[in-house]
Amino acid sequence: MEAAREVTDHPVLAAAARVGLVAYGVVHLLIGWLTWQVARGAGSTDADQTGALQTVAGTPGGSVLLWAIGLGMLALALWQGGEVLLWWRGLLDREHRTRTAVVCAKCLAKSAVYAVLAVTALLFAVGAEYEADERLRELTGETLEVPGGAVAVAAAAVGVVGLGAYSLLRGVTGGFMRDIDLPAAPDRWEPVIEVIGRVGYAAKGVAFGVVGVLLFRAATTADVSTATGLDGAVTAIGGTGAGPVLLTVVAAGFAAFGVYALARARYPDRDPSS
């Protein structure tokens, strides 16, 4: 266990992971800005991770920035996933097996999210074209064509809704504050970090919930056009009666989460048991 801790807490990996947290924050700030653009009527804007990375690619030195984002997010994925090395022995203890399994699952889930964003950024860095929504529709269509595919897609949809509910719960309870090293942060910043974190997690929870509902609709109707990611969720929200107002709120929420991620990069504290 000590050897595992030395690896996960190595200064180089820790520093690279903090770069990843900064990149994670910047991506969410861009998603917030793109969502606000959609709220203003910019229908051709992709308000998701793909759109954010395309925005980065279009800036001076964009390729270098994409490499930094990709490698930083990859380090963040390894940094987060490394916690499993410290907790897996608890699976051998019957008394703590359930709690350990939950902790390990959370670590692996977060690591997977970071890894996907890392790979996407690196694909953009080498000039490859990638559309998250298009790939999701293709994958959904391929899954629906195999026996039991509809059940698998429905299960994935339930999982996404569960992820949204978990994010919303984190926002309501303030559990995300355990990811910040509060003793290292100035006291005056604690309430600010808490407010922006609550707003950010709530916004992400709502967005993931909509994504899950759209994916479930695809499973029950076999209409893959409804299987869309975050950009599709933004479009669905925008199509409601109060669309522009709701999108403005969601945009502010994603921007708030981006600021929270930057605060976490400044005062990181992994606590997978939270």
C-alpha positions in Angstrom: 0.0 0.0 0.0 2.9 2.4 0.8 4.3 1.7 -2.7 1.0 2.5 -4.3 0.7 5.7 -2.3 4.2 6.7 -3.4 3.2 6.2 -7.1 -0.1 8.0 -6.9 1.4 10.9 -4.8 4.5 11.2 -7.0 5.2 15.0 -7.4 5.3 14.7 -11.2 2.0 12.8 -11.5 0.4 15.1 -8.9 1.5 18.2 -10.8 0.3 16.8 -14.2 -3.0 15.9 -12.6 -3.4 19.5 -11.4 -2.9 20.6 -15.0 -5.7 18.1 -15.9 -8.0 19.7 -13.3 -7.3 23.1 -14.8 -8.1 21.7 -18.2 -11.2 20.2 -16.9 -12.3 23.5 -15.5 -11.5 25.4 -18.7 -13.5 22.8 -20.8 -16.5 23.4 -18.5 -16.2 27.1 -18.8 -16.2 26.8 -22.6 -19.2 24.5 -22.4 -21.0 27.2 -20.3 -20.1 29.8 -22.9 -21.2 27.7 -25.8 -24.5 26.9 -24.0 -25.0 30.6 -23.5 -24.4 31.1 -27.3 -27.2 28.5 -28.0 -29.5 30.4 -25.6 -28.9 33.5 -27.7 -29.9 31.6 -30.9 -26.6 30.3 -32.2 -28.1 27.0 -33.4 -24.9 25.7 -35.1 -22.9 25.7 -31.9 -22.0 22.3 -30.3 -22.5 22.9 -26.6 -20.5 19.9 -25.4 -17.0 18.7 -24.9 -16.5 18.4 -28.6 -17.5 22.0 -29.2 -15.3 23.1 -26.4 -12.3 21.3 -27.8 -13.1 22.6 -31.3 -13.0 26.1 -29.8 -9.6 25.5 -28.3 -8.4 24.1 -31.6 -9.4 27.3 -33.4 -7.2 29.5 -31.1 -3.6 30.5 -31.8 -1.4 27.6 -30.5 -4.6 25.5 -30.3 -2.7 22.2 -31.1 -0.3 22.8 -28.2 -3.2 23.5 -25.8 -5.0 20.4 -26.9 -1.9 18.3 -26.2 -1.7 19.9 -22.8 -5.3 19.2 -22.1 -5.2 15.6 -23.3 -2.0 14.7 -21.4 -3.2 16.6 -18.3 -6.5 14.8 -18.4 -4.8 11.5 -18.9 -2.6 12.1 -15.8 -5.7 13.1 -13.9 -7.4 9.8 -14.9 -4.3 7.8 -13.7 -4.2 9.9 -10.5 -7.9 9.3 -9.7 -7.8 5.6 -10.8 -4.7 5.0 -8.7 -6.9 5.3 -5.6 -8.2 1.8 -6.4 -4.7 0.5 -5.6 -5.1 1.8 -2.1 -8.6 0.5 -1.5 -8.9 -2.8 -3.2 -7.7 -4.8 -0.2 -10.9 -3.8 1.5 -12.7 -6.1 -0.9 -11.2 -9.0 1.1 -12.7 -7.8 4.3 -16.3 -8.9 4.6 -17.2 -6.2 7.0 -16.0 -3.4 4.7 -16.5 -5.1 1.3 -19.6 -3.1 0.3 -18.2 0.3 1.2 -14.9 -0.5 -0.5 -16.7 -1.7 -3.7 -18.6 1.6 -3.9 -15.5 3.6 -3.4 -13.6 1.7 -6.0 -16.5 2.0 -8.5 -16.6 5.8 -7.9 -12.8 6.1 -8.5 -13.0 4.0 -11.7 -16.0 6.0 -13.0 -14.3 9.3 -12.5 -11.2 8.0 -14.0 -13.1 6.8 -17.1 -14.7 10.2 -17.6 -11.3 11.9 -17.4 -9.8 9.3 -19.8 -12.5 9.8 -22.4 -12.0 13.5 -22.4 -8.2 13.0 -22.6 -8.6 10.7 -25.6 -11.0 13.1 -27.3 -8.5 16.0 -26.8 -5.6 14.0 -28.1 -7.6 13.0 -31.2 -8.2 16.7 -31.9 -4.6 17.4 -31.3 -3.5 15.1 -34.1 -6.1 16.5 -36.4 -8.7 13.7 -36.3 -12.3 14.6 -36.6 -14.6 13.4 -33.8 -18.3 14.2 -33.0 -19.4 12.9 -29.6 -23.1 13.0 -30.5 -22.6 11.3 -33.9 -20.5 8.5 -32.3 -23.1 8.0 -29.6 -25.8 7.6 -32.2 -23.7 5.1 -34.1 -22.9 3.1 -31.0 -26.5 3.1 -30.0 -27.7 1.9 -33.4 -25.1 -0.9 -33.4 -26.2 -2.0 -30.0 -29.9 -2.0 -30.8 -29.2 -4.3 -33.8 -27.9 -7.2 -31.6 -30.1 -9.4 -29.4 -30.8 -7.8 -26.1 -29.4 -4.5 -27.4 -32.5 -2.5 -26.4 -32.1 -3.8 -22.8 -28.4 -2.8 -22.8 -29.1 0.7 -24.1 -31.9 1.1 -21.5 -29.6 0.0 -18.8 -27.0 2.5 -19.9 -29.7 5.2 -19.9 -30.6 4.3 -16.4 -26.9 4.5 -15.4 -26.6 8.0 -17.0 -29.8 9.2 -15.1 -28.2 7.7 -11.9 -25.1 9.7 -12.6 -27.1 12.8 -13.0 -29.0 12.1 -9.8 -25.6 11.5 -8.0 -24.3 14.8 -9.3 -27.4 16.6 -8.2 -27.2 15.0 -4.8 -23.5 16.1 -4.5 -24.6 19.6 -5.2 -27.5 19.5 -2.7 -25.5 17.9 0.1 -22.2 19.8 -0.5 -20.3 16.5 -0.5 -18.0 17.8 -3.2 -16.4 20.0 -0.6 -14.4 17.0 0.6 -12.5 17.2 -2.7 -11.0 20.6 -1.7 -8.2 20.9 0.8 -10.1 23.5 2.9 -7.4 24.1 5.5 -5.1 25.2 2.7 -7.7 27.6 1.2 -8.4 31.1 2.7 -11.4 31.1 5.0 -13.1 33.8 2.9 -13.1 31.6 -0.2 -14.9 28.6 1.4 -18.4 30.0 1.1 -17.7 31.1 -2.5 -16.4 27.7 -3.4 -19.4 26.0 -1.8 -21.9 28.2 -3.7 -20.3 27.7 -7.1 -19.9 24.0 -6.5 -23.5 23.6 -5.6 -24.7 25.4 -8.7 -22.2 23.6 -10.9 -23.1 20.1 -9.7 -26.8 20.8 -9.9 -26.5 22.0 -13.5 -24.5 18.9 -14.5 -27.0 16.7 -12.7 -29.9 18.2 -14.7 -28.0 17.9 -18.0 -27.0 14.3 -17.5 -30.6 13.5 -16.5 -31.8 14.8 -19.8 -29.2 12.8 -21.7 -30.3 9.7 -19.9 -34.0 10.3 -20.7 -33.2 10.8 -24.4 -31.1 7.7 -24.5 -33.9 5.7 -22.8 -36.3 7.0 -25.4 -34.0 5.7 -28.1 -34.0 2.3 -26.4 -37.8 2.1 -26.2 -38.5 3.5 -29.7 -35.5 2.3 -31.6 -35.1 5.8 -32.9 -31.3 6.5 -32.6 -31.8 10.1 -33.5 -32.9 10.7 -29.9 -29.6 9.2 -28.6 -27.6 12.4 -28.2 -25.0 13.5 -25.6 -24.7 16.8 -23.8 -25.3 18.9 -27.0 -28.6 17.0 -27.6 -29.6 17.7 -24.0 -28.9 21.4 -24.5 -31.0 21.3 -27.7 -33.9 19.5 -25.9 -33.8 22.1 -23.0 -33.8 24.9 -25.5 -36.8 23.5 -27.3 -39.0 24.0 -24.2 -41.2 27.0 -23.7 -38.7 28.7 -21.3 -35.8 27.4 -23.4 -33.6 30.5 -23.5 -34.0 31.2 -19.8 -33.3 27.6 -18.8 -30.3 27.4 -21.1 -28.9 30.6 -19.5 -29.3 29.0 -16.1 -27.6 25.8 -17.3 -24.8 27.9 -18.9 -24.2 29.7 -15.7 -24.1 26.3 -13.9 -21.5 24.8 -16.2 -19.4 28.0 -15.9 -19.7 27.7 -12.1 -18.6 24.1 -12.2 -15.6 25.2 -14.3 -14.6 27.7 -11.6 -15.1 25.1 -8.9 -12.7 22.7 -10.9 -10.1 25.5 -11.0 -10.5 25.9 -7.2 -10.0 22.2 -6.8 -6.9 22.4 -9.0 -5.5 25.1 -6.6 -6.4 23.2 -3.4 -6.7 19.5 -4.4 -7.7 16.8 -1.9 -8.7 13.4 -3.1 -11.2 11.7 -0.9 -12.8 8.8 -2.8 -14.7 7.7 0.3 -16.9 10.9 0.2 
